[in-house]
Amino acid sequence: MFGLISTPGAAEPVQLREVEDPRPSEDGALVEVKAFGVNRGELFLLGERDGWLPGQDVAGVVLQPAASGRGPGAGARVVASVDGGGWAQRVAAPVSRMAELPDSVSFSAAATLPVAGLTALRALREIGDLLGRRVLVTGASGGVGHFGVQLAAIGGATVTAAAGRPEVAELLKELGASEVVTYEADFGGPFAGVLESVGGTVLESSLQALAAGGVAVLYGSASGQPARITLRSFGGHLGASIRGFYIYQTGVETFGEDLAYLVGLIAAGRLRPEVGLELSWRETARAVQALRERKVTGKAVLLVD
């Protein structure tokens, strides 16, 4: 089969090459990949790992069900979260990290879900009950941010979305934000919870906007800038706290359950995946460049044609 292999230092970040077929575990299915999503963590690693086959977010069709008898049968349309190898024609996927897709949910829409959707859903759970509370989502124009805004609103929160580009304001309001601000503006508040992915001065402003007992969940640092955090950052916000968050430390064995929940929201018209760029996988280098230049709103999806 063919897969996209990382080529640090070359003219393009990946090359299409012949690779070995995957070998599923007892509880793993062999999936024919129809679409895959690109994550920012993968962009960094493309320049660090030579000969690496990336890919965590995949959607496709089960070719060979799990030998254990668990999970979807042959021919089932699925979305799955894998540890790697998804930028290829076929991938082995654990059935515990897989969910079936109804015909109404496209492979492209499903491929946006695994890392971004699960991160937004589980990071919001760190805040607790959302009903009637105020939530701030920074990095709102990105994949996780889009899902964070929508899922917080679905949970009953009043959402303020913060983004670096003012032109995305109308879209974010369509997704459920009550207010959209730029990073230079006063975020307002106080907020019971913050989903923070930018770092630097944005993190500093987010902490100042926390309510007493509020929780800031940090899942990224896109700016690459350090934040100046001192005791004064929490002045007047008794019991406010910061929690570092990494999706793969939240119980991968239940990824499939949460993916099924997110798929159900899409099928019901309550959750809207934002595919900002959709290309053939033969144009993956172009997608990588667009993401690095922050020209993509939402997620970039590649179709394995």
Phi and psi in degrees as GROMACS dihedral restraints (atoms count N, CA, C in turn):
[ dihedral_restraints ]
;  ai    aj    ak    al  type     phi  dphi    fc
    3     4     5     6     1  -112.2    20    10
    4     5     6     7     1   149.1    20    10
    6     7     8     9     1  -148.1    20    10
    7     8     9    10     1   166.2    20    10
    9    10    11    12     1   -97.3    20    10
   10    11    12    13     1   117.5    20    10
   12    13    14    15     1  -106.4    20    10
   13    14    15    16     1   136.5    20    10
   15    16    17    18     1   -69.0    20    10
   16    17    18    19     1   142.7    20    10
   18    19    20    21     1  -137.0    20    10
   19    20    21    22     1    72.9    20    10
   21    22    23    24     1   -56.1    20    10
   22    23    24    25     1   135.5    20    10
   24    25    26    27     1    86.6    20    10
   25    26    27    28     1   -10.6    20    10
   27    28    29    30     1   -83.7    20    10
   28    29    30    31     1   173.9    20    10
   30    31    32    33     1   -63.6    20    10
   31    32    33    34     1   -33.6    20    10
   33    34    35    36     1  -121.3    20    10
   34    35    36    37     1   147.9    20    10
   36    37    38    39     1   -71.6    20    10
   37    38    39    40     1   -19.6    20    10
   39    40    41    42     1  -140.7    20    10
   40    41    42    43     1   155.8    20    10
   42    43    44    45     1  -132.1    20    10
   43    44    45    46     1   143.7    20    10
   45    46    47    48     1   -81.3    20    10
   46    47    48    49     1   118.2    20    10
   48    49    50    51     1  -137.3    20    10
   49    50    51    52     1   163.3    20    10
   51    52    53    54     1   -74.0    20    10
   52    53    54    55     1   133.9    20    10
   54    55    56    57     1  -134.0    20    10
   55    56    57    58     1   165.8    20    10
   57    58    59    60     1   -69.7    20    10
   58    59    60    61     1   145.8    20    10
   60    61    62    63     1   -67.9    20    10
   61    62    63    64     1   143.2    20    10
   63    64    65    66     1   -71.2    20    10
   64    65    66    67     1   154.8    20    10
   66    67    68    69     1  -119.6    20    10
   67    68    69    70     1   104.2    20    10
   69    70    71    72     1   -65.3    20    10
   70    71    72    73     1   150.8    20    10
   72    73    74    75     1   -76.2    20    10
   73    74    75    76     1   179.8    20    10
   75    76    77    78     1   -56.6    20    10
   76    77    78    79     1   -37.2    20    10
   78    79    80    81     1  -105.0    20    10
   79    80    81    82     1    28.0    20    10
   81    82    83    84     1  -120.3    20    10
   82    83    84    85     1   146.2    20    10
   84    85    86    87     1  -107.5    20    10
   85    86    87    88     1   152.0    20    10
   87    88    89    90     1   -92.2    20    10
   88    89    90    91     1   123.0    20    10
   90    91    92    93     1  -116.3    20    10
   91    92    93    94     1   131.4    20    10
   93    94    95    96     1   -81.1    20    10
   94    95    96    97     1   115.3    20    10
   96    97    98    99     1   -76.7    20    10
   97    98    99   100     1   127.2    20    10
   99   100   101   102     1  -103.7    20    10
  100   101   102   103     1   -30.5    20    10
  102   103   104   105     1  -154.9    20    10
  103   104   105   106     1   149.2    20    10
  105   106   107   108     1  -139.7    20    10
  106   107   108   109     1   150.8    20    10
  108   109   110   111     1   -99.0    20    10
  109   110   111   112     1   159.1    20    10
  111   112   113   114     1  -113.1    20    10
  112   113   114   115     1   132.4    20    10
  114   115   116   117     1  -112.7    20    10
  115   116   117   118     1   153.4    20    10
  117   118   119   120     1   -63.2    20    10
  118   119   120   121     1   -34.0    20    10
  120   121   122   123     1   -60.4    20    10
  121   122   123   124     1   -35.1    20    10
  123   124   125   126     1   -68.8    20    10
  124   125   126   127     1   -34.3    20    10
  126   127   128   129     1   -59.5    20    10
  127   128   129   130     1   -42.0    20    10
  129   130   131   132     1   -65.6    20    10
  130   131   132   133     1   -45.9    20    10
  132   133   134   135     1   -69.6    20    10
  133   134   135   136     1   -23.9    20    10
  135   136   137   138     1   -57.8    20    10
  136   137   138   139     1   -32.3    20    10
  138   139   140   141     1   -87.9    20    10
  139   140   141   142     1    -4.6    20    10
  141   142   143   144     1  -110.6    20    10
  142   143   144   145     1   -26.6    20    10
  144   145   146   147     1  -116.2    20    10
  145   146   147   148     1   115.3    20    10
  147   148   149   150     1   -85.8    20    10
  148   149   150   151     1   133.1    20    10
  150   151   152   153     1    74.9    20    10
  151   152   153   154     1    21.6    20    10
  153   154   155   156     1   -90.6    20    10
  154   155   156   157     1   140.9    20    10
  156   157   158   159     1  -103.9    20    10
  157   158   159   160     1   100.8    20    10
  159   160   161   162     1   -77.2    20    10
  160   161   162   163     1  -177.2    20    10
  162   163   164   165     1   122.9    20    10
  163   164   165   166     1   106.3    20    10
  165   166   167   168     1  -111.1    20    10
  166   167   168   169     1   -29.5    20    10
  168   169   170   171     1  -105.7    20    10
  169   170   171   172     1   111.0    20    10
  171   172   173   174     1  -133.0    20    10
  172   173   174   175     1   151.6    20    10
  174   175   176   177     1  -139.1    20    10
  175   176   177   178     1   139.9    20    10
  177   178   179   180     1  -178.9    20    10
  178   179   180   181     1  -151.5    20    10
  180   181   182   183     1  -123.8    20    10
  181   182   183   184     1   135.1    20    10
  183   184   185   186     1   -69.7    20    10
  184   185   186   187     1   120.3    20    10
  186   187   188   189     1   -90.5    20    10
  187   188   189   190     1   -40.1    20    10
  189   190   191   192     1  -137.1    20    10
  190   191   192   193     1   113.0    20    10
  192   193   194   195     1   -64.5    20    10
  193   194   195   196     1   165.2    20    10
  195   196   197   198     1   -62.1    20    10
  196   197   198   199     1   139.1    20    10
  198   199   200   201     1   -62.7    20    10
  199   200   201   202     1   -24.5    20    10
  201   202   203   204     1   -71.6    20    10
  202   203   204   205     1   -14.0    20    10
  204   205   206   207     1    88.3    20    10
  205   206   207   208     1    -4.9    20    10
  207   208   209   210     1   -83.6    20    10
  208   209   210   211     1   156.6    20    10
  210   211   212   213     1    84.4    20    10
  211   212   213   214     1  -177.3    20    10
  213   214   215   216     1   -63.8    20    10
  214   215   216   217     1   152.0    20    10
  216   217   218   219     1   -86.1    20    10
  217   218   219   220     1   177.1    20    10
  219   220   221   222     1   -59.8    20    10
  220   221   222   223     1   137.1    20    10
  222   223   224   225     1    90.8    20    10
  223   224   225   226     1    -8.2    20    10
  225   226   227   228     1   -69.6    20    10
  226   227   228   229     1   139.5    20    10
  228   229   230   231     1   -83.9    20    10
  229   230   231   232     1   129.0    20    10
  231   232   233   234     1  -140.4    20    10
  232   233   234   235     1   160.9    20    10
  234   235   236   237     1  -120.9    20    10
  235   236   237   238     1   145.0    20    10
  237   238   239   240     1  -148.4    20    10
  238   239   240   241     1   152.3    20    10
  240   241   242   243     1  -106.6    20    10
  241   242   243   244     1   121.9    20    10
  243   244   245   246     1  -123.7    20    10
  244   245   246   247     1   164.5    20    10
  246   247   248   249     1   -80.7    20    10
  247   248   249   250     1   -15.7    20    10
  249   250   251   252     1   166.9    20    10
  250   251   252   253     1   172.5    20    10
  252   253   254   255     1    87.3    20    10
  253   254   255   256     1     5.1    20    10
  255   256   257   258     1   -79.8    20    10
  256   257   258   259     1   -12.8    20    10
  258   259   260   261     1   -87.2    20    10
  259   260   261   262     1    61.3    20    10
  261   262   263   264     1  -154.0    20    10
  262   263   264   265     1   174.1    20    10
  264   265   266   267     1   -71.3    20    10
  265   266   267   268     1   -30.8    20    10
  267   268   269   270     1  -140.4    20    10
  268   269   270   271     1   151.8    20    10
  270   271   272   273     1  -147.5    20    10
  271   272   273   274     1   149.9    20    10
  273   274   275   276     1   -92.0    20    10
  274   275   276   277     1   130.0    20    10
  276   277   278   279     1  -131.6    20    10
  277   278   279   280     1   129.9    20    10
  279   280   281   282     1   -64.2    20    10
  280   281   282   283     1   136.3    20    10
  282   283   284   285     1   -67.2    20    10
  283   284   285   286     1   -23.0    20    10
  285   286   287   288     1   -72.8    20    10
  286   287   288   289     1   -11.4    20    10
  288   289   290   291     1  -118.2    20    10
  289   290   291   292     1    33.2    20    10
  291   292   293   294     1  -136.9    20    10
  292   293   294   295     1   148.1    20    10
  294   295   296   297     1  -138.6    20    10
  295   296   297   298     1   145.8    20    10
  297   298   299   300     1   -77.7    20    10
  298   299   300   301     1   151.9    20    10
  300   301   302   303     1  -112.2    20    10
  301   302   303   304     1   130.9    20    10
  303   304   305   306     1   -70.5    20    10
  304   305   306   307     1   160.9    20    10
  306   307   308   309     1   -61.1    20    10
  307   308   309   310     1   -23.4    20    10
  309   310   311   312     1   -75.6    20    10
  310   311   312   313     1   -11.4    20    10
  312   313   314   315     1  -106.7    20    10
  313   314   315   316     1   117.6    20    10
  315   316   317   318     1   -72.6    20    10
  316   317   318   319     1   159.1    20    10
  318   319   320   321     1   -61.4    20    10
  319   320   321   322     1   -38.4    20    10
  321   322   323   324     1   -62.7    20    10
  322   323   324   325     1   -46.3    20    10
  324   325   326   327     1   -63.0    20    10
  325   326   327   328     1   -42.4    20    10
  327   328   329   330     1   -64.8    20    10
  328   329   330   331     1   -35.0    20    10
  330   331   332   333     1   -67.0    20    10
  331   332   333   334     1   -12.5    20    10
  333   334   335   336     1   -80.7    20    10
  334   335   336   337     1   -14.0    20    10
  336   337   338   339     1   -81.0    20    10
  337   338   339   340     1   -47.0    20    10
  339   340   341   342     1   -51.7    20    10
  340   341   342   343     1   -66.8    20    10
  342   343   344   345     1   -73.4    20    10
  343   344   345   346     1   -50.1    20    10
  345   346   347   348     1   -68.6    20    10
  346   347   348   349     1   -48.8    20    10
  348   349   350   351     1   -65.4    20    10
  349   350   351   352     1   -45.1    20    10
  351   352   353   354     1   -66.1    20    10
  352   353   354   355     1   -37.9    20    10
  354   355   356   357     1   -62.1    20    10
  355   356   357   358     1   -48.0    20    10
  357   358   359   360     1   -62.0    20    10
  358   359   360   361     1   -45.8    20    10
  360   361   362   363     1   -62.7    20    10
  361   362   363   364     1   -48.5    20    10
  363   364   365   366     1   -77.8    20    10
  364   365   366   367     1   -28.9    20    10
  366   367   368   369     1   -67.0    20    10
  367   368   369   370     1   -38.9    20    10
  369   370   371   372     1   -64.4    20    10
  370   371   372   373     1   -32.5    20    10
  372   373   374   375     1   -63.9    20    10
  373   374   375   376     1   -26.3    20    10
  375   376   377   378     1   -65.8    20    10
  376   377   378   379     1   -26.8    20    10
  378   379   380   381     1   -75.7    20    10
  379   380   381   382     1   -33.8    20    10
  381   382   383   384     1   102.5    20    10
  382   383   384   385     1  -151.6    20    10
  384   385   386   387     1   -60.1    20    10
  385   386   387   388     1   130.1    20    10
  387   388   389   390     1  -102.5    20    10
  388   389   390   391     1   -17.1    20    10
  390   391   392   393     1   -58.5    20    10
  391   392   393   394     1   120.7    20    10
  393   394   395   396     1    74.9    20    10
  394   395   396   397     1    10.3    20    10
  396   397   398   399     1  -109.3    20    10
  397   398   399   400     1   165.1    20    10
  399   400   401   402     1  -102.3    20    10
  400   401   402   403     1   134.0    20    10
  402   403   404   405     1  -130.2    20    10
  403   404   405   406     1   138.4    20    10
  405   406   407   408     1  -108.8    20    10
  406   407   408   409     1   130.9    20    10
  408   409   410   411     1  -119.1    20    10
  409   410   411   412     1   113.7    20    10
  411   412   413   414     1   -92.1    20    10
  412   413   414   415     1   167.0    20    10
  414   415   416   417     1    59.6    20    10
  415   416   417   418     1    34.0    20    10
  417   418   419   420     1   -69.3    20    10
  418   419   420   421     1   -16.5    20    10
  420   421   422   423     1   -85.8    20    10
  421   422   423   424     1    -5.1    20    10
  423   424   425   426     1   -89.1    20    10
  424   425   426   427     1  -179.8    20    10
  426   427   428   429     1   -62.0    20    10
  427   428   429   430     1   -50.0    20    10
  429   430   431   432     1   -65.6    20    10
  430   431   432   433     1   -40.7    20    10
  432   433   434   435     1   -60.3    20    10
  433   434   435   436     1   -43.3    20    10
  435   436   437   438     1   -59.8    20    10
  436   437   438   439     1   -45.5    20    10
  438   439   440   441     1   -69.1    20    10
  439   440   441   442     1   -36.7    20    10
  441   442   443   444     1   -61.5    20    10
  442   443   444   445     1   -43.9    20    10
  444   445   446   447     1   -60.3    20    10
  445   446   447   448     1   -47.8    20    10
  447   448   449   450     1   -67.6    20    10
  448   449   450   451     1   -45.5    20    10
  450   451   452   453     1   -68.7    20    10
  451   452   453   454     1   -35.3    20    10
  453   454   455   456     1   -64.3    20    10
  454   455   456   457     1   -42.2    20    10
  456   457   458   459     1   -66.0    20    10
  457   458   459   460     1   -40.5    20    10
  459   460   461   462     1   -60.8    20    10
  460   461   462   463     1   -35.3    20    10
  462   463   464   465     1   -76.1    20    10
  463   464   465   466     1    -2.4    20    10
  465   466   467   468     1    99.0    20    10
  466   467   468   469     1     9.3    20    10
  468   469   470   471     1   -85.2    20    10
  469   470   471   472     1   155.8    20    10
  471   472   473   474     1   -92.6    20    10
  472   473   474   475     1   118.3    20    10
  474   475   476   477     1  -107.4    20    10
  475   476   477   478     1   130.4    20    10
  477   478   479   480     1  -105.9    20    10
  478   479   480   481     1   125.1    20    10
  480   481   482   483     1  -104.9    20    10
  481   482   483   484     1   130.5    20    10
  483   484   485   486     1  -113.6    20    10
  484   485   486   487     1   129.6    20    10
  486   487   488   489     1  -142.5    20    10
  487   488   489   490     1   156.9    20    10
  489   490   491   492     1   -81.1    20    10
  490   491   492   493     1   -15.5    20    10
  492   493   494   495     1  -117.7    20    10
  493   494   495   496     1   114.7    20    10
  495   496   497   498     1   -63.7    20    10
  496   497   498   499     1   -21.3    20    10
  498   499   500   501     1   -69.9    20    10
  499   500   501   502     1   -10.9    20    10
  501   502   503   504     1   -92.1    20    10
  502   503   504   505     1     3.3    20    10
  504   505   506   507     1   -58.6    20    10
  505   506   507   508     1   -46.5    20    10
  507   508   509   510     1   -64.0    20    10
  508   509   510   511     1   -40.4    20    10
  510   511   512   513     1   -61.5    20    10
  511   512   513   514     1   -44.8    20    10
  513   514   515   516     1   -65.0    20    10
  514   515   516   517     1   -32.6    20    10
  516   517   518   519     1   -69.1    20    10
  517   518   519   520     1   -37.2    20    10
  519   520   521   522     1   -61.5    20    10
  520   521   522   523     1   -32.7    20    10
  522   523   524   525     1   -80.6    20    10
  523   524   525   526     1    -8.5    20    10
  525   526   527   528     1   125.7    20    10
  526   527   528   529     1    -1.3    20    10
  528   529   530   531     1   -72.4    20    10
  529   530   531   532     1   133.3    20    10
  531   532   533   534     1   -80.2    20    10
  532   533   534   535     1   -28.5    20    10
  534   535   536   537     1  -145.5    20    10
  535   536   537   538     1   143.7    20    10
  537   538   539   540     1  -125.2    20    10
  538   539   540   541     1   129.6    20    10
  540   541   542   543     1  -129.1    20    10
  541   542   543   544     1   157.4    20    10
  543   544   545   546     1   -91.3    20    10
  544   545   546   547     1   170.5    20    10
  546   547   548   549     1   -69.6    20    10
  547   548   549   550     1   -20.3    20    10
  549   550   551   552     1   -84.1    20    10
  550   551   552   553     1   -13.8    20    10
  552   553   554   555     1   -83.9    20    10
  553   554   555   556     1   166.8    20    10
  555   556   557   558     1   -73.5    20    10
  556   557   558   559     1   123.3    20    10
  558   559   560   561     1   -71.1    20    10
  559   560   561   562     1   -17.0    20    10
  561   562   563   564     1    80.7    20    10
  562   563   564   565     1  -135.8    20    10
  564   565   566   567     1   107.7    20    10
  565   566   567   568     1  -166.3    20    10
  567   568   569   570     1   -76.2    20    10
  568   569   570   571     1   151.1    20    10
  570   571   572   573     1  -110.7    20    10
  571   572   573   574     1   136.6    20    10
  573   574   575   576     1   -71.4    20    10
  574   575   576   577     1   -26.2    20    10
  576   577   578   579     1  -152.5    20    10
  577   578   579   580     1   151.8    20    10
  579   580   581   582     1  -133.3    20    10
  580   581   582   583     1   131.3    20    10
  582   583   584   585     1   -99.5    20    10
  583   584   585   586     1   115.4    20    10
  585   586   587   588     1  -122.8    20    10
  586   587   588   589     1   128.5    20    10
  588   589   590   591     1  -135.6    20    10
  589   590   591   592     1     8.4    20    10
  591   592   593   594     1  -102.6    20    10
  592   593   594   595     1   -43.3    20    10
  594   595   596   597     1    82.3    20    10
  595   596   597   598     1  -170.6    20    10
  597   598   599   600     1    57.5    20    10
  598   599   600   601     1  -138.4    20    10
  600   601   602   603     1   -67.4    20    10
  601   602   603   604     1   -25.2    20    10
  603   604   605   606     1   -67.4    20    10
  604   605   606   607     1   -41.1    20    10
  606   607   608   609     1   -63.4    20    10
  607   608   609   610     1   -41.9    20    10
  609   610   611   612     1   -59.4    20    10
  610   611   612   613     1   -46.2    20    10
  612   613   614   615     1   -66.2    20    10
  613   614   615   616     1   -35.7    20    10
  615   616   617   618     1   -63.3    20    10
  616   617   618   619     1   -42.5    20    10
  618   619   620   621     1   -66.3    20    10
  619   620   621   622     1   -37.3    20    10
  621   622   623   624     1   -64.9    20    10
  622   623   624   625     1   -23.9    20    10
  624   625   626   627     1   -91.8    20    10
  625   626   627   628     1     0.4    20    10
  627   628   629   630     1   -70.9    20    10
  628   629   630   631     1   145.8    20    10
  630   631   632   633     1   -82.5    20    10
  631   632   633   634     1   166.4    20    10
  633   634   635   636     1   -58.0    20    10
  634   635   636   637     1   128.7    20    10
  636   637   638   639     1    79.0    20    10
  637   638   639   640     1     3.3    20    10
  639   640   641   642     1   -71.0    20    10
  640   641   642   643     1   162.3    20    10
  642   643   644   645     1  -126.1    20    10
  643   644   645   646     1   126.3    20    10
  645   646   647   648     1  -102.9    20    10
  646   647   648   649     1   119.6    20    10
  648   649   650   651     1  -102.6    20    10
  649   650   651   652     1   115.0    20    10
  651   652   653   654     1   -99.0    20    10
  652   653   654   655     1   117.0    20    10
  654   655   656   657     1  -121.3    20    10
  655   656   657   658     1     5.4    20    10
  657   658   659   660     1  -170.7    20    10
  658   659   660   661     1   173.9    20    10
  660   661   662   663     1  -150.1    20    10
  661   662   663   664     1    67.3    20    10
  663   664   665   666     1   -61.4    20    10
  664   665   666   667     1   -30.2    20    10
  666   667   668   669     1   -72.2    20    10
  667   668   669   670     1   -23.6    20    10
  669   670   671   672     1    72.8    20    10
  670   671   672   673     1     7.6    20    10
  672   673   674   675     1   -99.0    20    10
  673   674   675   676     1   140.4    20    10
  675   676   677   678     1   -73.2    20    10
  676   677   678   679     1   154.7    20    10
  678   679   680   681     1  -108.5    20    10
  679   680   681   682     1   144.3    20    10
  681   682   683   684     1   -92.7    20    10
  682   683   684   685     1   102.2    20    10
  684   685   686   687     1  -116.4    20    10
  685   686   687   688     1   123.0    20    10
  687   688   689   690     1  -132.9    20    10
  688   689   690   691     1  -179.4    20    10
  690   691   692   693     1   -58.4    20    10
  691   692   693   694     1   -32.1    20    10
  693   694   695   696     1   -66.7    20    10
  694   695   696   697     1   -19.8    20    10
  696   697   698   699     1   -61.5    20    10
  697   698   699   700     1   -22.8    20    10
  699   700   701   702     1  -111.3    20    10
  700   701   702   703     1    14.3    20    10
  702   703   704   705     1   -59.6    20    10
  703   704   705   706     1   125.4    20    10
  705   706   707   708     1    81.2    20    10
  706   707   708   709     1    -0.4    20    10
  708   709   710   711     1  -114.8    20    10
  709   710   711   712     1    70.2    20    10
  711   712   713   714     1   -56.8    20    10
  712   713   714   715     1   128.9    20    10
  714   715   716   717     1    78.2    20    10
  715   716   717   718     1     2.9    20    10
  717   718   719   720     1   -66.5    20    10
  718   719   720   721     1   150.9    20    10
  720   721   722   723     1  -147.6    20    10
  721   722   723   724     1   161.9    20    10
  723   724   725   726     1  -114.7    20    10
  724   725   726   727     1   136.5    20    10
  726   727   728   729     1  -127.2    20    10
  727   728   729   730     1   123.9    20    10
  729   730   731   732     1   -74.5    20    10
  730   731   732   733     1   142.5    20    10
  732   733   734   735     1  -135.9    20    10
  733   734   735   736     1   131.8    20    10
  735   736   737   738     1  -138.6    20    10
  736   737   738   739     1   121.3    20    10
  738   739   740   741     1   -58.5    20    10
  739   740   741   742     1   -34.2    20    10
  741   742   743   744     1   -78.7    20    10
  742   743   744   745     1     3.1    20    10
  744   745   746   747     1  -108.4    20    10
  745   746   747   748     1    19.5    20    10
  747   748   749   750     1  -115.5    20    10
  748   749   750   751     1    17.4    20    10
  750   751   752   753     1    95.4    20    10
  751   752   753   754     1    79.9    20    10
  753   754   755   756     1   -66.5    20    10
  754   755   756   757     1   -21.7    20    10
  756   757   758   759     1   -68.0    20    10
  757   758   759   760     1   -12.5    20    10
  759   760   761   762     1  -112.6    20    10
  760   761   762   763     1    13.8    20    10
  762   763   764   765     1   -56.9    20    10
  763   764   765   766     1   -40.8    20    10
  765   766   767   768     1   -60.2    20    10
  766   767   768   769     1   -38.1    20    10
  768   769   770   771     1   -63.6    20    10
  769   770   771   772     1   -44.4    20    10
  771   772   773   774     1   -73.5    20    10
  772   773   774   775     1   -33.4    20    10
  774   775   776   777     1   -62.9    20    10
  775   776   777   778     1   -39.8    20    10
  777   778   779   780     1   -62.5    20    10
  778   779   780   781     1   -39.2    20    10
  780   781   782   783     1   -62.3    20    10
  781   782   783   784     1   -45.9    20    10
  783   784   785   786     1   -66.2    20    10
  784   785   786   787     1   -40.7    20    10
  786   787   788   789     1   -60.0    20    10
  787   788   789   790     1   -41.4    20    10
  789   790   791   792     1   -61.3    20    10
  790   791   792   793     1   -37.8    20    10
  792   793   794   795     1   -65.7    20    10
  793   794   795   796     1   -39.7    20    10
  795   796   797   798     1   -64.4    20    10
  796   797   798   799     1   -45.9    20    10
  798   799   800   801     1   -61.3    20    10
  799   800   801   802     1   -32.2    20    10
  801   802   803   804     1   -84.2    20    10
  802   803   804   805     1    -1.9    20    10
  804   805   806   807     1    78.0    20    10
  805   806   807   808     1    16.2    20    10
  807   808   809   810     1   -97.6    20    10
  808   809   810   811     1   -19.2    20    10
  810   811   812   813     1  -126.3    20    10
  811   812   813   814     1   132.6    20    10
  813   814   815   816     1  -118.6    20    10
  814   815   816   817     1   105.0    20    10
  816   817   818   819     1   -68.0    20    10
  817   818   819   820     1   133.7    20    10
  819   820   821   822     1  -103.5    20    10
  820   821   822   823     1   101.3    20    10
  822   823   824   825     1   -90.5    20    10
  823   824   825   826     1    99.5    20    10
  825   826   827   828     1   -79.1    20    10
  826   827   828   829     1   -19.9    20    10
  828   829   830   831     1  -152.7    20    10
  829   830   831   832     1   126.6    20    10
  831   832   833   834     1  -131.1    20    10
  832   833   834   835     1   119.8    20    10
  834   835   836   837     1  -138.1    20    10
  835   836   837   838     1   167.3    20    10
  837   838   839   840     1   -67.1    20    10
  838   839   840   841     1   148.3    20    10
  840   841   842   843     1   -64.2    20    10
  841   842   843   844     1   -14.3    20    10
  843   844   845   846     1   -70.7    20    10
  844   845   846   847     1   -11.9    20    10
  846   847   848   849     1  -111.8    20    10
  847   848   849   850     1    28.4    20    10
  849   850   851   852     1   -60.4    20    10
  850   851   852   853     1   -37.0    20    10
  852   853   854   855     1   -59.0    20    10
  853   854   855   856     1   -38.9    20    10
  855   856   857   858     1   -65.3    20    10
  856   857   858   859     1   -39.9    20    10
  858   859   860   861     1   -65.9    20    10
  859   860   861   862     1   -41.4    20    10
  861   862   863   864     1   -61.0    20    10
  862   863   864   865     1   -44.0    20    10
  864   865   866   867     1   -63.7    20    10
  865   866   867   868     1   -43.2    20    10
  867   868   869   870     1   -62.9    20    10
  868   869   870   871     1   -38.8    20    10
  870   871   872   873     1   -68.2    20    10
  871   872   873   874     1   -41.8    20    10
  873   874   875   876     1   -63.9    20    10
  874   875   876   877     1   -32.0    20    10
  876   877   878   879     1   -88.8    20    10
  877   878   879   880     1     5.8    20    10
  879   880   881   882     1    55.9    20    10
  880   881   882   883     1    44.0    20    10
  882   883   884   885     1  -100.3    20    10
  883   884   885   886     1     3.5    20    10
  885   886   887   888     1  -110.8    20    10
  886   887   888   889     1   125.4    20    10
  888   889   890   891     1   -94.9    20    10
  889   890   891   892     1   121.9    20    10
  891   892   893   894     1    88.7    20    10
  892   893   894   895     1  -135.3    20    10
  894   895   896   897     1  -112.6    20    10
  895   896   897   898     1   150.0    20    10
  897   898   899   900     1   -99.2    20    10
  898   899   900   901     1   131.6    20    10
  900   901   902   903     1  -125.3    20    10
  901   902   903   904     1   135.1    20    10
  903   904   905   906     1  -112.1    20    10
  904   905   906   907     1   134.9    20    10
  906   907   908   909     1   -98.9    20    10
  907   908   909   910     1   127.2    20    10
  909   910   911   912     1   -86.1    20    10
  910   911   912   913     1    94.4    20    10
